[in-house]
Amino acid sequence: MSMDGCPGDAIEAGGTRAPLGKTPLPCYAPRMTAQKLDNIRNFSIVAHIDHGKSTLADRLIQHTGTVALRDMSEQMLDSMDIERERGITIKAQTVRLDYVAADGKSYVLNLMDTPGHVDFAYEVSRSLAACEGSLLVVDASQGVEAQTLANVYQALDAGHEIVPVLNKIDLPAAEPERIRQQIEDVIGLDASEAVEISAKTGLNIEGVLEAIVAKLPPPKGDAEAPLKALLVDSWYDAYLGVVVLVRIIDGSMKKGSRIQTMATGAHYEVDRIGVFKPKMTNVASLGPGEVGFITAQIKDVADTRVGDTITDERKPTAQALPGFKPAQPVVFCGLFPVDAADFDDLRAAMGRLRLNDASFSFEMESSAALGFGFRCGFLGLLHLEIVQERLEREFNLDLIATAPSVVYEIALRDGTAIDLHNPADMPDVMKIEEIREPWIQAKILTPDEYLGGILKLCQDRRGVQTDLSYVGSRAMLTYELPLNEVVFDFYDRLKSISKGYASFDYHITDYKAGDLVKMQVLVNAEPVDALSMLVHRDRAEMRGRAMVDKLKDLIPQHMFQIPIQAAIGGKIIARETIRALRKDVTAKCYGGDVSRKRKLLEKQKAGKKKMRQFGKVEIPQAAFIAALKMDA
Amino acid sequence: MTALGSPDPGFGIYVHWPFCLSKCPYCDFNSHVRQAPVDEARFLSAFRQELAHRAALTPGRRVRSVFFGGGTPSLMRPATVGSILDAIGGHWEVEADAEVTLEANPTSVEATRFQGYRAAGINRVSLGVQALNDPDLKALGRLHSADEALAAVAIAARHFERFSFDLMYARPGQTANAWKAELHGAIDRAAEHLSLYQLTIEPDTMFERLYKAGKLAVPDPEQARVLWEVTQELTAARGLPAYEVSNHARPGAESRHNLVYWRYGEYAGVGPGAHGRILTPDGRRAHSTERHPEMWLTVVEGEGHGLVADEGLSSEEQGDEFLLMGLRLAEGIDPARFAALAGRTIDGTRVASLIGDGLVERSSTGRLRVTREGFPVLDMVVADLAA
């Protein structure tokens, strides 16, 4: 079982979260004393995917001499394979840069690399709360994207000063003037002093560092007040146990400090305290405004909730930091092993993964079609994909994921209400007063030429347009959409309609009652639970038709005719038929060469093992996977 | 000579002659075309070595059948055939009424050798007629005409008490009525046995290339099923019911050699690309020999045998092979023998489901056999029972 790429395992005592930890340096404890607040700058980087955030971070690390050139690797702060491949950041990371500025003073710059995706919006908000300012990195030819907008607004909400940075200025297509104007028009930021750089070539990195020192405010805090620290993130390390990333607001912390977490109420003793440079480096203490890590014999990341306040056990702060929210999964799906024999391995893998990701939840589920598996909750679709991919990649498991479902609120006639995570658990319709579904506000930025197709997509998905404006030649659309229409291949459709040029971002706004019905799929008159879903009544027929049409081609012929139906209650809304197999017999089995036939039979038998028996029908797993990935 | 009903599946010897005058476009057998004359003496000597090798592995067996297949064994000189049979007689006891079959092309040239084969010890021929109309014969790449084939059949009937011939159906454009007429004509001339094969597109054949290129249209499964039904009805009505998927005989005239295979008996295969199943003190073993004719010669001359595979078969593999072979027969299989070979019983749920679908049935003696409805989809039935 490989845990390669898992940040937890990459850490060794005295090592680092980044892959540099392969050659751990001895753990040294320089006499670092608490820094003067005026000499500290805490900042994050806001950027769209591919606009150069990770490259800029690499350059800052390099330019300040934090890591010797020979130890540099690309995307130093993204330590998981998935992060590197997808160009996204999943876990918050931090690095402390020591910089002597033009004014001759030494500064401590803490770069907080935040998750850059809406699925991790809460984690982003906590990372932002740990900083006073942000660099807004915009590609000087591409301009502002929907995701950039959402993140920059979040940074502004967190009270950040923002320094605009125009990246990729060396490219022929760069139009710094136009993009500068765009930043002013769209975001309302003064971009006249935007720093023009090329992170790739290293052009004007000095300018960025100077701007951080000059334009971003230092943190505030009271060294004498009781300890108050923000729990920014945490992860599990095989050697150290849980490592907690903290930002000190008031007071200070050192090795041996007795602390408590205010939301979870747990007590610990700090046994290790340090900063990331980006290797883990011990320090004597951390004071106001500083960012670093602690370990404290904490066994489970679930005990260290992002956003919690850490304080002194004996002299607690009077007031916890605002904004703590427990992780709330919004998208659910079933994960089943392709080979039923792998169930125990899957259970173990999920346990391991959760050690590092407390926002992912799972409980056992059994499906007539798919056997034993787990119902899992995720922060969003990307989170779902990442967890599935990590399970498959790091634990070598083959999985089937059922159709993603959102959490429905079902109000019952008896006055009670339940949260529905799985369509299979839907109560009898006679008992239901109403079903409420989550709605989102979506922002889509697209080149004008794809606007028509996108408007149609949003309308088809029951969207309500609330705004349409223009940013240069690009349209910025705001839509209210039911989340259940979005979890169902909305991204893929949007990407294909816009040839990949549209960008998309959303957040959940509220729950609204809707005319939702449970659609079942029947194969040979037997309901297939894994394929049932809640859909809006107006969309049911289309979805049902698409589903049976797809299944018709995915289920092999049997010795009898197989009706495939989509139904709401007892009413059939779509039907296809797989004709009976008429002729399938080897004409000539002769000359005694039965080995070849046997090998074919062995293949067939192996294939059958991967099929799920449904009544008398055997459905290959590929059929489930493809059916659940349908494009409408 | 009721081969059917014999409890002992028997022991047979297969001799492969790998040469043909031309390669038929549908054929995926181990056959080769040579411009220069084949050195029959050298091959004979290699056959003798292989027979001696197999004889050492199978002491005390009684030979129920010898089969010369190919390729085109009717290209061998009768004397070569006779010498091979002499060698077999020297190594094993041969049953008094042993079946000794030779495959032959129904050309006028080869028919002239029939007398010689009879004298050498052949008592049954199997003729590759394939079709009884000239355009189809041409399309199938055959070198004979329909008239020539019928003349060869008549000569075979004079020299051999037992003979059979092959026809192919589900040929491009074939209609049910045309097939019926052809089949009647065949049965008029077939004394006791007919092999009726559905044309199948096999991998790595000329037909496969044409088929993939869209230049060869064969009947779809529905039409193939219609032709199959025609075949079953007509042969049964004329007294040659199917005793195996593609083989039809008057009761008692079944090919004993092929029954050895289908009843999962023991057989030794000699010659290039021949297969064998031999019981040894270590269990049942699967043999196969070097396919390439001249390479086979070299291997045999160097090693005393041409085996390139000699593998023990696991219980599961034996169970699979037993089902693959046995369920092809109308008589079906004995579930107890399956259990003995496979080390497990057949899944009762699956059997019950197949019985419920009318695809298999249990005989009064407890045998499990495929029904008339089940045979057209036999491969799926076998996969189901084997799983």
Chai-1 contact restraints between the chains, C-beta under 6 A:
chainA,res_idxA,chainB,res_idxB,connection_type,confidence,min_distance_angstrom,max_distance_angstrom,comment,restraint_id
A,M559,B,V377,contact,1.0,0.0,6.0,A-B,restraint_1
A,M559,B,M380,contact,1.0,0.0,6.0,A-B,restraint_2
A,L581,B,V377,contact,1.0,0.0,6.0,A-B,restraint_3
A,R582,B,P221,contact,1.0,0.0,6.0,A-B,restraint_4
A,R582,B,E222,contact,1.0,0.0,6.0,A-B,restraint_5
A,R582,B,R225,contact,1.0,0.0,6.0,A-B,restraint_6
A,K583,B,P221,contact,1.0,0.0,6.0,A-B,restraint_7
A,K583,B,A224,contact,1.0,0.0,6.0,A-B,restraint_8
A,K583,B,R225,contact,1.0,0.0,6.0,A-B,restraint_9
A,K583,B,P376,contact,1.0,0.0,6.0,A-B,restraint_10
A,D584,B,V377,contact,1.0,0.0,6.0,A-B,restraint_11
A,D584,B,D379,contact,1.0,0.0,6.0,A-B,restraint_12
A,D584,B,M380,contact,1.0,0.0,6.0,A-B,restraint_13
A,V585,B,V245,contact,1.0,0.0,6.0,A-B,restraint_14
A,V585,B,P376,contact,1.0,0.0,6.0,A-B,restraint_15
A,V585,B,L378,contact,1.0,0.0,6.0,A-B,restraint_16
A,V585,B,D379,contact,1.0,0.0,6.0,A-B,restraint_17
A,T586,B,D379,contact,1.0,0.0,6.0,A-B,restraint_18
A,A587,B,Y197,contact,1.0,0.0,6.0,A-B,restraint_19
A,A587,B,Q198,contact,1.0,0.0,6.0,A-B,restraint_20
A,A587,B,T200,contact,1.0,0.0,6.0,A-B,restraint_21
A,A587,B,S246,contact,1.0,0.0,6.0,A-B,restraint_22
A,K588,B,Y197,contact,1.0,0.0,6.0,A-B,restraint_23
A,G591,B,G69,contact,1.0,0.0,6.0,A-B,restraint_24
A,G592,B,Y14,contact,1.0,0.0,6.0,A-B,restraint_25
A,G592,B,Y261,contact,1.0,0.0,6.0,A-B,restraint_26
A,G592,B,Y267,contact,1.0,0.0,6.0,A-B,restraint_27
A,G592,B,G269,contact,1.0,0.0,6.0,A-B,restraint_28
A,G592,B,H275,contact,1.0,0.0,6.0,A-B,restraint_29
A,D593,B,H275,contact,1.0,0.0,6.0,A-B,restraint_30
A,V594,B,E321,contact,1.0,0.0,6.0,A-B,restraint_31
A,V594,B,L324,contact,1.0,0.0,6.0,A-B,restraint_32
A,S595,B,A286,contact,1.0,0.0,6.0,A-B,restraint_33
A,K597,B,L324,contact,1.0,0.0,6.0,A-B,restraint_34
A,R598,B,D320,contact,1.0,0.0,6.0,A-B,restraint_35
A,R598,B,E321,contact,1.0,0.0,6.0,A-B,restraint_36
A,L601,B,D320,contact,1.0,0.0,6.0,A-B,restraint_37
A,L601,B,A386,contact,1.0,0.0,6.0,A-B,restraint_38
A,Q604,B,A383,contact,1.0,0.0,6.0,A-B,restraint_39
A,K605,B,A386,contact,1.0,0.0,6.0,A-B,restraint_40
A,K605,B,A387,contact,1.0,0.0,6.0,A-B,restraint_41
A,K608,B,A387,contact,1.0,0.0,6.0,A-B,restraint_42
